[in-house]
Amino acid sequence: MTEERIRVLQDMPIFGGVRDEVLELVLKDASEISLSKGDYLFQENDPGDTMYVLEEGQVAILKLCNNVYYRLNCLRAGDCIGEMSLIDLGRRSASVLALTDCKALELTNASLFKVYEKDLEQFALIQMNMSRELSRRLRIANDSLYRELIKNNRIPQH
């Protein structure tokens, strides 16, 4: 099972290029999380010292405004969730709701710190991969915002 899980992780953008023994170290401390449809993985403003790798299922990323949840994105098996809090050490910026029954791996800051202590190069690779994933998502969000501004004729004039 561990070898299969390592292969699956290596196919994910966040762990691309990470060696087997480093992923074994990460998996050693990982917890398996099961969610039923309708469960929250975490809520906006919760403390964030973990990230999750979605192995099965689909989740919605939700933002609360005026007591109404708005869907920002949907994530599927193979996606990571919550990595922003590991980078900026901030609270959760959105809520995550299971749209289907889900299984995820929970990875803590402490387990990534063990990678830092063992292999700084591999730690840097994971951090760069997380940053690339966040950058990709930010580009998508910027494009969506821009299209919405155009649709509503709200582009600021200089």
C-alpha positions, 0 to 999 in steps of 0.5 A: 500500500505504501509503494502505491500511495507513494506513486500516487503522491508523486503524480500530484503536482505538490510532490512531483520530483520528491524521492520515495524515501522522503515521501515515506518519511512524510507518510509515516506521520500522516493521518488518514481522514474520512469525510461523509458527504456534507462534512466540513474538513475545516472552516474559514478562520480555523487555525491552520497547521496542516494540509490535506491530500485528497485521495478520494472524492470531491470537495467545495471551497467556500467563502462566507459573506453576509452569512451566505457561502459562495463556492470558489472552487471544487477540488478532486482526488489528487488535489491538495487542500490547506497548503496556504496555511503551511506557507503563510502560517495564517488561519484558514482563508475558506471552508472546505465542504465534502460534496461526496464521501472523501478520503484524505491524508493529513500532513502536518507542519511537523512532518514537513519540518522532519523533511527539512531536517533530513533533506533540505533540497527535497524540502525546498522542492516541496515548498516550490511545488506548493508555491507553484500550485498556489500561483496556478490557483491565483492566476485562475482566480485573477482571470475569473475576477477580471472576467467578472469585472469586464462583464459588469463594466467595473474595470477601474480607469486611471 
